[in-house]
């Protein structure tokens, strides 16, 4: 067992994706890929556009169905063939676009499609606002703009609303796609604080990002993909940003990382 493997937590992973493969038109977009995620852990998924990381995550989120391989949730093999299946297993995706309804407030967004009703079958706005204040208090205690449409909120505040919607409905695994893209330094710090708070609550996060600085600030481990395969996986404390950049560009795995199938040793 390598040093990097020996440092893995002893707990059962929240998610394991084992030997996942999928092809489109005979071309393998993901080829025998294995990754895992523990409670309270952030794993960065890195690679150039077309490396396979987004396709891999779409398999976990139920948008695609793998041709081969196995997904385990808390050690049990599961079938995920739709986004509804993923949600049932506590997996939520926060896309870069956030998929928020701009013209309504935070509560309306959190309960969109799952609205709370009064005994008279009308919208229970008071209950939805009270629940929104509770979940925001747990996630972002400084959030105060409950009555404003989300189009008036900052990028960091909008991220808060999208994440609150996920965790209110008991997400245990979050997939975050470029969460700090197009944000300024203050908003990037706010999103980083949100991620650290989620970690404290035991939520596991797959972080897709092109920003190595963000990944090294937030992730416990990184998995680098190239040409549909995992080049290697390492704890961020065991590799440098230059070494990870080398993995992305050349596909060479440094000494501090566990190589993927067929990886080149740097």
C-alpha positions as CSV (number, residue, x, y, z in Angstrom):
1,X,0.0,0.0,0.0
2,X,1.3,3.4,-0.9
3,X,1.7,6.3,1.5
4,X,-1.2,8.2,-0.1
5,X,-3.4,5.1,0.2
6,X,-2.4,4.6,3.8
7,X,-3.6,8.1,4.7
8,X,-7.1,7.5,3.4
9,X,-9.8,7.7,6.2
10,X,-10.9,4.3,7.6
11,X,-14.6,5.1,7.2
12,X,-16.7,3.6,4.5
13,X,-16.8,6.0,1.5
14,X,-20.0,7.9,0.9
15,X,-19.5,7.2,-2.8
16,X,-17.4,4.7,-4.8
17,X,-17.4,4.6,-8.5
18,X,-15.6,1.5,-9.6
19,X,-14.3,0.8,-13.1
20,X,-16.8,3.1,-14.8
21,X,-16.8,3.2,-18.6
22,X,-19.0,4.9,-21.2
23,X,-18.6,5.3,-24.9
24,X,-20.3,7.5,-27.4
25,X,-20.2,6.4,-31.1
26,X,-17.5,3.9,-30.3
27,X,-15.2,6.4,-28.6
28,X,-14.7,5.9,-24.8
29,X,-15.3,9.1,-23.0
30,X,-14.7,7.4,-19.7
31,X,-12.5,4.3,-19.6
32,X,-12.3,2.1,-16.4
33,X,-12.3,5.0,-14.0
34,X,-12.5,4.6,-10.2
35,X,-12.9,7.4,-7.7
36,X,-14.3,7.6,-4.2
37,X,-15.4,10.2,-1.7
38,X,-15.6,10.1,2.1
39,X,-17.9,12.0,4.5
40,X,-16.7,15.6,5.1
41,X,-14.2,15.4,2.3
42,X,-13.6,17.5,-0.8
43,X,-12.2,15.7,-3.9
44,X,-11.2,17.9,-6.8
45,X,-11.7,16.5,-10.3
46,X,-9.2,18.1,-12.7
47,X,-8.4,17.8,-16.4
48,X,-8.6,19.6,-19.7
49,X,-11.9,20.0,-21.4
50,X,-12.7,16.6,-22.9
51,X,-10.7,14.7,-20.2
52,X,-13.9,12.9,-19.1
53,X,-14.5,14.5,-15.7
54,X,-17.9,16.1,-16.6
55,X,-19.0,12.8,-18.2
56,X,-18.0,10.9,-15.1
57,X,-20.0,13.2,-12.9
58,X,-23.0,13.1,-15.2
59,X,-23.0,9.3,-14.6
60,X,-23.1,9.9,-10.8
61,X,-25.8,12.5,-11.2
62,X,-28.0,10.3,-13.3
63,X,-27.8,12.2,-16.6
64,X,-25.9,9.3,-18.3
65,X,-25.9,5.6,-17.6
66,X,-22.5,3.9,-17.6
67,X,-21.9,1.0,-20.0
68,X,-19.8,-0.8,-17.3
69,X,-18.8,-0.4,-13.7
70,X,-20.4,-0.1,-10.4
71,X,-21.6,2.7,-8.1
72,X,-21.7,2.1,-4.3
73,X,-23.4,4.5,-1.8
74,X,-22.2,3.9,1.8
75,X,-20.9,0.5,0.7
76,X,-24.0,-0.7,-1.0
77,X,-24.2,-1.2,-4.8
78,X,-26.9,1.0,-6.3
79,X,-28.5,1.7,-9.7
80,X,-28.5,5.3,-10.8
81,X,-30.3,5.7,-14.1
82,X,-31.9,9.2,-13.7
83,X,-31.4,12.4,-11.7
84,X,-34.3,11.3,-9.5
85,X,-32.4,8.1,-8.6
86,X,-29.4,10.3,-7.7
87,X,-31.5,12.6,-5.5
88,X,-33.0,9.6,-3.8
89,X,-29.5,8.5,-2.8
90,X,-28.7,12.0,-1.5
91,X,-26.6,13.2,-4.5
92,X,-27.2,16.7,-5.7
93,X,-25.5,18.7,-8.4
94,X,-24.8,22.5,-8.2
95,X,-24.2,23.5,-11.8
96,X,-22.2,26.6,-12.8
97,X,-25.4,28.2,-14.0
98,X,-27.0,27.4,-10.5
99,X,-30.5,26.8,-12.2
100,X,-32.2,29.4,-10.0
101,X,-35.5,31.2,-10.8
102,X,-34.2,34.8,-10.9
103,X,-37.6,36.6,-10.4
104,X,-38.5,35.0,-7.0
105,X,-36.9,35.0,-3.6
106,X,-34.7,32.5,-1.7
107,X,-37.6,30.5,-0.2
108,X,-39.4,30.1,-3.5
109,X,-36.2,28.8,-5.1
110,X,-35.5,26.3,-2.3
111,X,-39.0,24.9,-2.4
112,X,-39.5,25.2,-6.2
113,X,-41.5,22.2,-7.3
114,X,-41.7,20.9,-3.7
115,X,-43.7,23.8,-2.2
116,X,-45.2,23.6,1.3
117,X,-49.0,23.9,1.5
118,X,-51.5,24.9,4.1
119,X,-54.3,22.6,5.1
120,X,-56.4,24.6,2.6
121,X,-54.0,23.6,-0.2
122,X,-52.6,27.1,-0.7
123,X,-48.9,28.0,-0.6
124,X,-47.6,28.2,2.9
125,X,-45.3,31.2,2.4
126,X,-44.7,31.7,6.1
127,X,-43.6,28.1,6.7
128,X,-41.3,28.1,3.6
129,X,-39.7,31.4,4.8
130,X,-39.2,30.0,8.3
131,X,-37.6,26.8,6.9
132,X,-35.4,28.9,4.6
133,X,-34.2,31.0,7.6
134,X,-33.4,27.8,9.5
135,X,-31.3,26.2,6.7
136,X,-29.6,29.5,5.9
137,X,-28.8,29.9,9.6
138,X,-27.0,26.6,9.5
139,X,-25.2,27.3,6.2
140,X,-24.7,31.1,6.0
141,X,-25.7,32.9,9.1
142,X,-24.9,36.3,7.5
143,X,-27.5,35.9,4.8
144,X,-30.2,38.6,5.3
145,X,-31.8,39.2,1.9
146,X,-34.7,36.8,2.3
147,X,-37.4,39.0,0.6
148,X,-35.5,39.9,-2.5
149,X,-35.5,38.1,-5.9
150,X,-32.4,36.1,-6.3
151,X,-31.4,38.1,-9.4
152,X,-30.6,41.0,-6.9
153,X,-28.2,38.8,-4.9
154,X,-24.4,38.6,-5.3
155,X,-22.8,35.5,-6.9
156,X,-21.8,34.2,-3.5
157,X,-25.3,34.7,-2.1
158,X,-26.8,32.9,-5.1
159,X,-24.5,30.0,-4.4
160,X,-25.8,29.9,-0.8
161,X,-29.4,29.6,-2.1
162,X,-28.5,26.8,-4.5
163,X,-26.6,24.9,-1.8
164,X,-29.3,25.5,0.8
165,X,-31.9,24.0,-1.7
166,X,-29.7,20.8,-1.9
167,X,-29.0,20.3,1.8
168,X,-32.5,21.1,2.9
169,X,-33.6,18.0,1.0
170,X,-30.9,15.9,2.8
171,X,-28.1,15.8,0.2
172,X,-25.1,13.9,1.5
173,X,-23.0,14.3,-1.6
174,X,-22.7,17.6,-3.5
175,X,-21.2,17.8,-7.0
176,X,-20.1,21.4,-7.5
177,X,-19.3,22.5,-11.1
178,X,-16.9,25.5,-11.2
179,X,-18.4,27.1,-8.1
180,X,-16.2,30.2,-8.1
181,X,-16.2,30.8,-11.9
182,X,-16.7,34.6,-12.7
183,X,-16.7,35.5,-8.9
184,X,-14.6,38.2,-7.4
185,X,-12.2,37.6,-4.5
186,X,-14.8,38.4,-1.8
187,X,-17.4,36.2,-3.3
188,X,-14.9,33.4,-3.9
189,X,-14.0,33.6,-0.2
190,X,-17.7,33.4,0.7
191,X,-18.1,30.2,-1.4
192,X,-15.0,28.8,0.2
193,X,-16.5,29.4,3.6
194,X,-19.7,27.6,2.5
195,X,-17.7,24.6,1.4
196,X,-15.8,24.5,4.7
197,X,-19.1,24.6,6.6
198,X,-20.5,21.7,4.5
199,X,-17.4,19.7,5.3
200,X,-18.0,20.3,9.0
201,X,-21.5,18.9,8.6
202,X,-20.1,15.7,7.0
203,X,-21.2,16.4,3.5
204,X,-18.9,15.0,0.8
205,X,-18.1,17.2,-2.2
206,X,-16.8,16.5,-5.7
207,X,-15.4,19.8,-6.9
208,X,-14.9,20.3,-10.6
209,X,-12.6,23.3,-11.3
210,X,-10.0,24.6,-13.6
211,X,-8.6,26.8,-10.9
212,X,-5.7,25.0,-9.2
213,X,-5.5,27.6,-6.5
214,X,-9.1,27.0,-5.5
215,X,-8.6,23.3,-5.6
216,X,-5.6,23.4,-3.4
217,X,-7.3,25.7,-0.9
218,X,-10.4,23.6,-0.6
219,X,-9.7,19.9,-1.6
220,X,-8.4,17.2,0.6
221,X,-7.5,15.0,-2.5
222,X,-7.4,15.5,-6.3
223,X,-8.0,13.1,-9.1
224,X,-6.7,14.1,-12.5
225,X,-8.2,12.8,-15.7
226,X,-6.8,12.7,-19.2
227,X,-8.3,11.1,-22.3
228,X,-11.1,9.5,-20.3
229,X,-8.8,7.8,-17.7
230,X,-7.5,8.7,-14.3
231,X,-3.9,9.7,-14.4
232,X,-3.5,9.6,-10.6
233,X,-5.0,10.6,-7.3
234,X,-3.2,12.3,-4.4
235,X,-3.7,14.2,-1.2
236,X,-3.2,17.9,-1.9
237,X,-0.6,17.9,0.9
238,X,1.5,15.3,-0.9
239,X,1.8,17.0,-4.3
240,X,2.6,20.5,-5.6
241,X,0.5,22.5,-8.0
242,X,3.2,22.2,-10.6
243,X,3.1,18.4,-10.2
244,X,-0.7,18.4,-10.7
245,X,-0.4,20.7,-13.7
246,X,2.1,18.1,-15.1
247,X,-0.5,15.4,-14.6
248,X,-3.1,17.4,-16.5
249,X,-0.8,18.3,-19.4
250,X,1.5,15.3,-19.8
251,X,-0.4,12.5,-18.1
252,X,2.6,11.7,-15.9
253,X,1.9,10.7,-12.3
254,X,4.4,12.1,-9.7
255,X,5.8,10.1,-6.7
256,X,3.2,11.6,-4.3
257,X,0.2,10.3,-6.2
258,X,-1.4,6.9,-6.6
259,X,-1.3,6.2,-10.4
260,X,-4.5,5.3,-12.3
261,X,-4.6,2.4,-14.8
262,X,-1.9,2.8,-17.5
263,X,-0.6,6.1,-16.1
264,X,3.0,7.2,-16.8
265,X,5.3,7.7,-13.9
266,X,6.8,11.2,-13.8
